[in-house]
Amino acid sequence: MSRTLLQLCRAGIAALALGSCEQVGVMFVGKEIAPDVISRAGEQDSWYAFLPEQYPGFCLRTTCTVIQTLPGRNIGYWSGFDSDSPGNIIMEARGNCLVIYPDYVWDGKSIGTTGTADLEATLIHDALYHALSGGACFSRREADRAYRAVRKRRGPSHIAAEYKLIRLFGWWSSRPHGKRTMIVRNCTPETPWYGPCATLTSVNRRTPSAKR
């Protein structure tokens, strides 16, 4: 086994071991939320909030509707609803467009430090993996490539190494396991959007007016 592959394997095993992290302040075992995320989350118009205590293992929450178009990607046609409250929609997708509604909670990068440049990519990736584990009809490769594309738009990063790790070990997080927290209803291109979005024409559009 080459040294590079061995390092990837070790990093992947470490990432799996961090799947159920215990929070200590703003630190997690093996991962950290950067100070700029914490400070910006306190801004009045921020599209995310920092959660230091409310959710063990999670630390970020959307505060408005997040719309992400993914040119060249196909993430299927589906809608995801809260398993404990089936009338409450969490997110939905139509082809290359993903909509995530307010109050969705995610935890940033699985390993390493999460900065503001990582937030959108980790949100999109976590949401897509959440949908896959709930039975959405699209490939994990599409979710991983969506992460890579969104992160590249935010500037230089270690995206090549991160992408390799995701491709090698991402199946662990995207598989169905435990109690499903989201009910996914696969649909067709003609199915209307369930959520409160009036228009879906902007790239990376956040809509504070959609707050709930």
N, C-alpha and C positions, 0 to 999 in steps of 0.2 A: 504494500500500500504506500503510495507516495506521501511525502510529508504534508503537502497541501490538503490531500484528501483526509489524512489523519486529523489535521487541525479542524477541518470542516466537521468531521464526525464528533470530535470532542466538543466543539461549539454547539452542535446540534443536540448532543446528549445533555449538555448544560441547559440549553433552552427548554428541553422537555422537562427537566427537573424543576424549572422555574414556573411550570404551568400553574401551580397554586401558590402564589407568593403571599407572604405576610407583610403588611405595610408597617413601616417604622418611620413616622413623620412623613417626609416626601420621598423616602428611600424604599426600594423593594430589594429583596434578595437578588442581586445580580443586575438590577436595572434602576434607573433614576430618572426623575422628571426634572428637566433643566429649569433653573431659576427664571428664565425668560417666559416659560410656559406659565409658571405660577403667577408672575407679575401681570402678564397680559390677560390672564383669565379674570383678573380683577377689574379690567376696563369695562366701562358701561356698555360699549357696543361690541364686545367680543362675541364670537359665534360659539365659543365653548366656555365651560366653567371647570374649575379645578375642584376636585372632591377629595379633601385630605383624609376624611374619616368614614364617609357614609358607606362605601362599598369596598369590602376587603378584596384586594386583588385588582380593583379598578380605580381609576383616578380622574377620568375626564368625562364630561357630559356635553352633548350638543345643546345649545340654547335657542336655536332657530332651525328652520328647514335648510338642509344642505343638499344642493343639486350638483351632481357631477356627471358630465358627459365624457365618454371614453371613446374617442374616435378609433375605429378599427377593431374594437373589442365587441364581443357579444356575450352579455351576461344574462341572457335569457329574458323571459317574460313571466313575472311572478310578483306576488305581494306577500309581505310578512306581517303577521299579527301576533300580539302578545298572547302566549298560551294561557295565561291566567285571566286575561280579559280579551277574548277573541274579537271584540268590537273595536279594540284599540290598535290602529295600524302603526307599525314600527318603521318599515321601509318598503320600497317597491322598485321594480326595474322593468324597463321596456327596451329591449335591444341593447343599445350602448349608453343608456341613461339610467343613473341610479339616484333615487331620492331617499334621503334619510331624514326622518321627522324629529322634532325637538325631544330632548330628554333621553336620547340614546347614549348609553354608557359604554366606553371602551377604555383600554389600558395602555395605549401607545405601543412602543416597540417591545417585543418579547425579551430582548436582551440588549444591554447597552443603554445609553442616555437618549431620552426623547426630547428633542428641541422643537421649537415652533415650526421649523421647516419639515418636520416629520409628521405633523399632526394630521393633515388631510390624507396623506398616503396611508397612515396606520388606521385612520377611521374607515376609509374605503375598504382596505384589506380585511379588517376585523369584521366589518358588516357583511362583506361577501362570504367570508368563511362561516359566519353565523348563518347566513342563508343556505349555504351548502350543507351544513350539518342538519338543517331543518328540511332538506329535500328539494331545494331549488334545482332546476334543470339547466345547468351550465357546467363547464369544466373548471377544475381547480387551476389549470394553467391560465385560464382567462383571468381569474382573480389575482394570480401572482403577477401576470403581465400588467394588469391594471395598477397594482401597487408600484411596479417599476416605472410605469409611464407618469403617474402622478408625482412620484418622488423626484424624478428627473427634472420636472418643471420647476422645482423649488431650489435648484442649484446643486453644486457638487456634494457628493456623499459617497459612502462606501457601497453604492447600490449594487455593484457587480457581485461582491462577496455576499451581501444580504440576500440577493436574488437566488444565488446558489443554495444558500442555507434554506430558504423558503421552499425551493423546489425539492430539496432532499427530504425535509422533515415536516413540511406543512401539512401533509396528510393527517398527522396526529391531531391537529386542531380542527381540521375541516370535516372529520368523520363524525357520524352521528354517535353521540355518547351521553349517558346520563339522561336526565329529564330535559326534554326539549323546551326551551324558553320562548321559541318562536314557531308559530304554525305557518308554513309556507303553502300558498295556493298558487300553483303554476297556472298560467293563463295563455292567451294568444296576443298577437300584435294588435288585434282589434279591441281587446278588453280595455275599458276606460280606467283611468287612474282612480283609485279609491280615495286618496288623500286630498288635502285642501289646496293643492297647487293649482293655480290658474293658468300658468304658462311654463313651459319647460324649454325655453329657447336659449338660455344663457349658460355659459360654461363657468363652473365653479361659483354659481350664484348662491349667495346666502340671503335669506329673506327674513329679517327680523320681524316684519309684520306678521309672519306666520307663527309667532310665539304662542304657546298655549299655557 
